Amino acid sequence: MNAAQHTDSAPVALVTGASRGLGLALARTLAAEGWRLVVTARGATALAGAAAELSALTEVVALPGSIVDDDHRAHLAAAADRLGGASLLINNAGSLNGATAPGAEPLPRMADFPLPDLLELFEVNALAPLALTQLVLPQLRAHAGAVLNISSDAAVEPYLGWGGYGASKAALDQATAVLAREEPELRVWAVDPGSMRTAMLQEASPGEDISGEPLPEQVAPLLLGLLHHRTPSGRYRAEDLAALPAPAPATVPAPALGRSGR
């Protein structure tokens, strides 16, 4: 379905961190299926390039900014509401170390982690996704929609150097699990996508060859299988989702997740 063919009844997804990597791959997959999109990322130039590509497939509203900014989150929620309300929220935007200064150590040890950076890390990876979810919840409830939070294996495995990142993702996992219990009419997922050939992994592994890791475009359909299968709320790993049967192909998805098949 191209942009000229979309209808106002096509469902709406809000995707953060959508200018590159997994976020862009998820947005591409949704756009190809006919979803209308609200996308955001911190880099305005990269986001504009992504939006130009996505706009060839569907209606796109691109709003650059940081998800830790209260006003920016409000603008994102309002944009989705103007399109008719989000049926899907993908909290993908994240930070490796919370550092804003160039040249910061990619993965500082817990004993040496600068506290301002650690605070920023938790704001980006845990608090901001929850705050955005709170704003979008009325829309998701109206559509019996879904929240997809991008987690990590570092949330459950004590990898050296990954303590700050892993702890922030563990906090996101717990918030996801509680939200799922509190919102039984929604689908609420935390997903560990596994290692991927992304700029973030390369930043965390300077000098290492990551060419053997899967591309985000290979992982995105696995994650969106949760949506197609109306999979129960919970925490999942992409490698386990690969075992799910492939959903029937469709050019236009259901307008909302709905309550049937729960």
DRENDO-1510 file (C-alpha; in Angstrom, 1 decimal, always signed):
<recs>
REC; n; res; u; v; w
REC; 1; MET; +0.0; +0.0; +0.0 .
REC; 2; ASN; +1.5; +3.4; -1.0 .
REC; 3; ALA; +0.9; +6.7; +0.6 .
REC; 4; ALA; -1.9; +7.6; -1.8 .
REC; 5; GLN; -3.8; +4.4; -0.9 .
REC; 6; HIS; -3.9; +4.8; +2.8 .
REC; 7; THR; -7.2; +5.5; +4.5 .
REC; 8; ASP; -8.1; +7.2; +7.7 .
REC; 9; SER; -9.1; +3.9; +9.1 .
REC; 10; ALA; -5.5; +2.5; +8.8 .
REC; 11; PRO; -4.1; +1.9; +12.3 .
REC; 12; VAL; -1.5; +4.3; +13.8 .
REC; 13; ALA; +1.8; +3.3; +15.4 .
REC; 14; LEU; +4.1; +5.6; +17.4 .
REC; 15; VAL; +7.8; +4.5; +17.1 .
REC; 16; THR; +10.7; +6.1; +19.0 .
REC; 17; GLY; +14.3; +5.9; +18.0 .
REC; 18; ALA; +13.0; +5.5; +14.4 .
REC; 19; SER; +15.9; +7.1; +12.4 .
REC; 20; ARG; +18.2; +4.1; +12.3 .
REC; 21; GLY; +18.7; +0.5; +13.4 .
REC; 22; LEU; +15.9; -1.6; +14.8 .
REC; 23; GLY; +13.5; +1.4; +15.2 .
REC; 24; LEU; +13.8; +2.2; +11.5 .
REC; 25; ALA; +13.5; -1.5; +10.5 .
REC; 26; LEU; +10.3; -1.8; +12.6 .
REC; 27; ALA; +8.9; +1.4; +11.0 .
REC; 28; ARG; +9.7; +0.1; +7.5 .
REC; 29; THR; +7.9; -3.1; +8.2 .
REC; 30; LEU; +4.8; -1.4; +9.6 .
REC; 31; ALA; +4.7; +1.1; +6.8 .
REC; 32; ALA; +4.8; -1.8; +4.2 .
REC; 33; GLU; +1.8; -3.3; +6.0 .
REC; 34; GLY; -0.1; -0.1; +5.8 .
REC; 35; TRP; +0.2; +1.4; +9.3 .
REC; 36; ARG; +0.3; +5.2; +9.6 .
REC; 37; LEU; +3.3; +6.4; +11.6 .
REC; 38; VAL; +4.4; +8.9; +14.1 .
REC; 39; VAL; +8.1; +8.6; +14.3 .
REC; 40; THR; +10.8; +10.4; +16.4 .
REC; 41; ALA; +14.5; +10.4; +17.1 .
REC; 42; ARG; +17.0; +12.9; +18.4 .
REC; 43; GLY; +18.8; +13.5; +15.1 .
REC; 44; ALA; +16.7; +15.8; +12.9 .
REC; 45; THR; +18.6; +15.1; +9.7 .
REC; 46; ALA; +18.6; +11.3; +10.0 .
REC; 47; LEU; +14.9; +11.4; +11.0 .
REC; 48; ALA; +14.0; +13.5; +8.0 .
REC; 49; GLY; +15.8; +11.0; +5.7 .
REC; 50; ALA; +13.9; +8.1; +7.3 .
REC; 51; ALA; +10.6; +10.0; +7.1 .
REC; 52; ALA; +11.2; +10.7; +3.4 .
REC; 53; GLU; +11.7; +7.0; +2.7 .
REC; 54; LEU; +8.7; +5.9; +4.8 .
REC; 55; SER; +6.4; +8.5; +3.3 .
REC; 56; ALA; +6.6; +6.7; +0.0 .
REC; 57; LEU; +4.6; +3.9; +1.7 .
REC; 58; THR; +2.3; +5.6; +4.1 .
REC; 59; GLU; +1.3; +8.7; +6.0 .
REC; 60; VAL; +4.2; +9.8; +8.3 .
REC; 61; VAL; +4.5; +12.5; +11.0 .
REC; 62; ALA; +8.1; +12.9; +12.0 .
REC; 63; LEU; +9.0; +14.9; +15.1 .
REC; 64; PRO; +12.6; +15.2; +16.1 .
REC; 65; GLY; +13.5; +15.5; +19.7 .
REC; 66; SER; +14.5; +13.7; +22.9 .
REC; 67; ILE; +12.0; +11.5; +24.7 .
REC; 68; VAL; +13.2; +12.7; +28.1 .
REC; 69; ASP; +11.7; +16.1; +27.2 .
REC; 70; ASP; +8.2; +16.5; +28.7 .
REC; 71; ASP; +7.0; +18.8; +25.9 .
REC; 72; HIS; +8.3; +16.5; +23.2 .
REC; 73; ARG; +6.5; +13.5; +24.6 .
REC; 74; ALA; +3.3; +15.5; +24.7 .
REC; 75; HIS; +3.7; +16.5; +21.1 .
REC; 76; LEU; +4.2; +12.9; +20.1 .
REC; 77; ALA; +1.0; +11.8; +21.9 .
REC; 78; ALA; -0.9; +14.7; +20.4 .
REC; 79; ALA; +0.3; +13.8; +16.9 .
REC; 80; ALA; -0.9; +10.2; +17.2 .
REC; 81; ASP; -4.2; +11.4; +18.6 .
REC; 82; ARG; -4.8; +13.7; +15.6 .
REC; 83; LEU; -4.3; +10.7; +13.3 .
REC; 84; GLY; -7.1; +8.9; +15.2 .
REC; 85; GLY; -5.2; +7.5; +18.1 .
REC; 86; ALA; -2.3; +5.0; +18.4 .
REC; 87; SER; -3.0; +1.3; +18.3 .
REC; 88; LEU; +0.7; +0.5; +18.9 .
REC; 89; LEU; +3.5; +2.2; +20.9 .
REC; 90; ILE; +7.0; +1.0; +20.3 .
REC; 91; ASN; +9.4; +2.3; +22.9 .
REC; 92; ASN; +12.7; +1.7; +21.0 .
REC; 93; ALA; +14.8; +4.8; +21.7 .
REC; 94; GLY; +17.6; +4.1; +24.1 .
REC; 95; SER; +21.1; +5.1; +25.3 .
REC; 96; LEU; +24.1; +2.9; +25.9 .
REC; 97; ASN; +25.6; +4.9; +28.7 .
REC; 98; GLY; +23.6; +8.1; +29.1 .
REC; 99; ALA; +26.6; +10.2; +28.1 .
REC; 100; THR; +26.1; +13.3; +26.0 .
REC; 101; ALA; +29.8; +14.4; +25.8 .
REC; 102; PRO; +31.7; +12.9; +22.9 .
REC; 103; GLY; +34.5; +10.5; +23.7 .
REC; 104; ALA; +32.8; +9.1; +26.8 .
REC; 105; GLU; +33.6; +5.5; +27.7 .
REC; 106; PRO; +31.0; +3.3; +25.9 .
REC; 107; LEU; +30.5; +0.9; +28.8 .
REC; 108; PRO; +31.8; +2.3; +32.1 .
REC; 109; ARG; +32.2; +0.0; +35.1 .
REC; 110; MET; +29.6; +0.4; +37.9 .
REC; 111; ALA; +32.4; +1.6; +40.2 .
REC; 112; ASP; +33.3; +4.4; +37.8 .
REC; 113; PHE; +29.9; +5.3; +36.2 .
REC; 114; PRO; +29.5; +9.1; +36.3 .
REC; 115; LEU; +26.2; +9.6; +38.2 .
REC; 116; PRO; +24.9; +12.3; +35.9 .
REC; 117; ASP; +25.3; +9.9; +33.0 .
REC; 118; LEU; +23.7; +7.1; +35.0 .
REC; 119; LEU; +20.7; +9.3; +35.8 .
REC; 120; GLU; +20.4; +10.2; +32.1 .
REC; 121; LEU; +20.6; +6.5; +31.2 .
REC; 122; PHE; +17.7; +5.6; +33.4 .
REC; 123; GLU; +15.7; +8.5; +32.1 .
REC; 124; VAL; +16.1; +7.5; +28.5 .
REC; 125; ASN; +15.8; +3.7; +28.9 .
REC; 126; ALA; +13.2; +3.4; +31.6 .
REC; 127; LEU; +11.5; +6.6; +32.8 .
REC; 128; ALA; +10.8; +8.2; +29.5 .
REC; 129; PRO; +9.2; +5.1; +27.9 .
REC; 130; LEU; +6.9; +4.8; +30.9 .
REC; 131; ALA; +6.1; +8.5; +30.8 .
REC; 132; LEU; +5.2; +8.3; +27.1 .
REC; 133; THR; +3.2; +5.2; +27.7 .
REC; 134; GLN; +1.2; +7.0; +30.3 .
REC; 135; LEU; +0.3; +9.8; +27.8 .
REC; 136; VAL; -0.6; +7.3; +25.0 .
REC; 137; LEU; -2.6; +4.9; +27.2 .
REC; 138; PRO; -6.0; +6.5; +26.6 .
REC; 139; GLN; -5.5; +6.0; +22.9 .
REC; 140; LEU; -4.3; +2.4; +23.3 .
REC; 141; ARG; -7.2; +1.6; +25.5 .
REC; 142; ALA; -9.6; +2.9; +22.9 .
REC; 143; HIS; -8.1; +0.6; +20.3 .
REC; 144; ALA; -7.4; -2.3; +22.6 .
REC; 145; GLY; -3.8; -1.8; +21.4 .
REC; 146; ALA; -0.3; -2.8; +22.4 .
REC; 147; VAL; +2.9; -1.6; +23.8 .
REC; 148; LEU; +6.2; -3.0; +22.6 .
REC; 149; ASN; +9.2; -2.1; +24.8 .
REC; 150; ILE; +12.7; -3.0; +23.5 .
REC; 151; SER; +14.7; -4.7; +26.2 .
REC; 152; SER; +18.0; -6.6; +26.2 .
REC; 153; ASP; +19.7; -9.8; +27.4 .
REC; 154; ALA; +21.8; -7.4; +29.6 .
REC; 155; ALA; +18.6; -6.9; +31.7 .
REC; 156; VAL; +18.9; -10.5; +33.0 .
REC; 157; GLU; +22.6; -11.4; +32.5 .
REC; 158; PRO; +25.4; -9.7; +34.5 .
REC; 159; TYR; +27.8; -8.8; +31.6 .
REC; 160; LEU; +30.9; -6.9; +32.6 .
REC; 161; GLY; +30.6; -3.3; +31.7 .
REC; 162; TRP; +26.9; -3.5; +30.9 .
REC; 163; GLY; +25.7; -2.8; +34.4 .
REC; 164; GLY; +24.2; +0.6; +33.9 .
REC; 165; TYR; +22.5; -0.3; +30.6 .
REC; 166; GLY; +21.3; -3.7; +31.9 .
REC; 167; ALA; +20.0; -2.2; +35.1 .
REC; 168; SER; +18.0; +0.4; +33.2 .
REC; 169; LYS; +16.5; -2.3; +30.9 .
REC; 170; ALA; +15.7; -4.4; +33.9 .
REC; 171; ALA; +13.7; -1.5; +35.3 .
REC; 172; LEU; +11.9; -1.3; +32.0 .
REC; 173; ASP; +11.2; -5.0; +32.1 .
REC; 174; GLN; +9.6; -4.8; +35.6 .
REC; 175; ALA; +7.6; -1.8; +34.6 .
REC; 176; THR; +6.4; -3.6; +31.5 .
REC; 177; ALA; +5.4; -6.7; +33.6 .
REC; 178; VAL; +3.4; -4.6; +36.1 .
REC; 179; LEU; +1.7; -2.6; +33.3 .
REC; 180; ALA; +0.7; -5.8; +31.7 .
REC; 181; ARG; -1.1; -6.9; +34.9 .
REC; 182; GLU; -2.7; -3.6; +35.3 .
REC; 183; GLU; -3.9; -3.3; +31.7 .
REC; 184; PRO; -5.3; -6.7; +30.9 .
REC; 185; GLU; -7.2; -5.4; +27.8 .
REC; 186; LEU; -3.9; -4.4; +26.2 .
REC; 187; ARG; -1.0; -6.3; +24.9 .
REC; 188; VAL; +2.2; -5.2; +26.7 .
REC; 189; TRP; +5.5; -6.8; +25.7 .
REC; 190; ALA; +9.2; -6.5; +26.6 .
REC; 191; VAL; +11.4; -8.1; +23.9 .
REC; 192; ASP; +15.1; -8.9; +23.9 .
REC; 193; PRO; +16.0; -8.6; +20.2 .
REC; 194; GLY; +19.4; -10.1; +20.6 .
REC; 195; SER; +22.6; -8.8; +19.1 .
REC; 196; MET; +22.2; -7.0; +15.8 .
REC; 197; ARG; +24.5; -5.3; +13.3 .
REC; 198; THR; +23.8; -1.8; +14.6 .
REC; 199; ALA; +25.7; +1.4; +15.3 .
REC; 200; MET; +25.0; +0.9; +19.1 .
REC; 201; LEU; +26.5; -2.6; +19.1 .
REC; 202; GLN; +29.6; -1.3; +17.2 .
REC; 203; GLU; +29.9; +1.6; +19.7 .
REC; 204; ALA; +29.8; -1.0; +22.6 .
REC; 205; SER; +32.4; -3.2; +20.8 .
REC; 206; PRO; +35.0; -0.8; +19.3 .
REC; 207; GLY; +37.3; -2.6; +16.8 .
REC; 208; GLU; +35.3; -5.8; +16.8 .
REC; 209; ASP; +33.9; -7.4; +13.7 .
REC; 210; ILE; +30.1; -7.5; +14.1 .
REC; 211; SER; +29.4; -8.4; +10.5 .
REC; 212; GLY; +28.1; -11.9; +11.5 .
REC; 213; GLU; +25.3; -10.5; +13.6 .
REC; 214; PRO; +21.8; -10.3; +12.0 .
REC; 215; LEU; +20.6; -7.0; +10.5 .
REC; 216; PRO; +17.7; -5.2; +12.2 .
REC; 217; GLU; +15.6; -5.9; +9.1 .
REC; 218; GLN; +15.9; -9.6; +9.8 .
REC; 219; VAL; +14.8; -9.1; +13.5 .
REC; 220; ALA; +11.9; -6.7; +13.0 .
REC; 221; PRO; +9.5; -9.1; +11.5 .
REC; 222; LEU; +10.0; -11.5; +14.4 .
REC; 223; LEU; +9.1; -8.8; +16.9 .
REC; 224; LEU; +6.1; -7.8; +15.0 .
REC; 225; GLY; +5.0; -11.4; +14.9 .
REC; 226; LEU; +3.8; -10.7; +18.5 .
REC; 227; LEU; +1.3; -8.2; +17.0 .
REC; 228; HIS; +0.1; -10.5; +14.2 .
REC; 229; HIS; -0.4; -13.4; +16.6 .
REC; 230; ARG; -2.0; -11.4; +19.4 .
REC; 231; THR; +0.6; -13.0; +21.6 .
REC; 232; PRO; -0.1; -12.7; +25.3 .
REC; 233; SER; +1.6; -10.0; +27.3 .
REC; 234; GLY; +5.1; -10.9; +28.6 .
REC; 235; ARG; +8.8; -10.8; +28.1 .
REC; 236; TYR; +10.1; -12.6; +24.9 .
REC; 237; ARG; +13.4; -13.2; +23.1 .
REC; 238; ALA; +13.6; -12.7; +19.3 .
REC; 239; GLU; +15.3; -16.1; +18.9 .
REC; 240; ASP; +12.2; -17.8; +20.5 .
REC; 241; LEU; +9.8; -15.8; +18.4 .
REC; 242; ALA; +11.4; -17.3; +15.3 .
REC; 243; ALA; +9.6; -20.5; +16.2 .
REC; 244; LEU; +6.2; -18.9; +15.8 .
REC; 245; PRO; +4.4; -19.8; +12.5 .
REC; 246; ALA; +4.6; -17.1; +9.9 .
REC; 247; PRO; +1.4; -15.0; +9.8 .
REC; 248; ALA; -0.7; -14.9; +6.7 .
REC; 249; PRO; +0.5; -12.0; +4.5 .
REC; 250; ALA; -1.7; -8.9; +4.4 .
REC; 251; THR; -1.3; -5.5; +2.8 .
REC; 252; VAL; -3.5; -3.8; +5.3 .
REC; 253; PRO; -3.6; -4.9; +9.0 .
REC; 254; ALA; -6.6; -4.9; +11.2 .
REC; 255; PRO; -7.6; -1.4; +12.3 .
REC; 256; ALA; -6.8; -2.3; +15.9 .
REC; 257; LEU; -5.7; -5.4; +17.9 .
REC; 258; GLY; -9.3; -5.9; +19.1 .
REC; 259; ARG; -10.5; -8.2; +21.8 .
REC; 260; SER; -11.2; -11.2; +19.7 .
REC; 261; GLY; -8.8; -14.1; +20.1 .
REC; 262; ARG; -7.5; -13.1; +23.5 .
</recs>
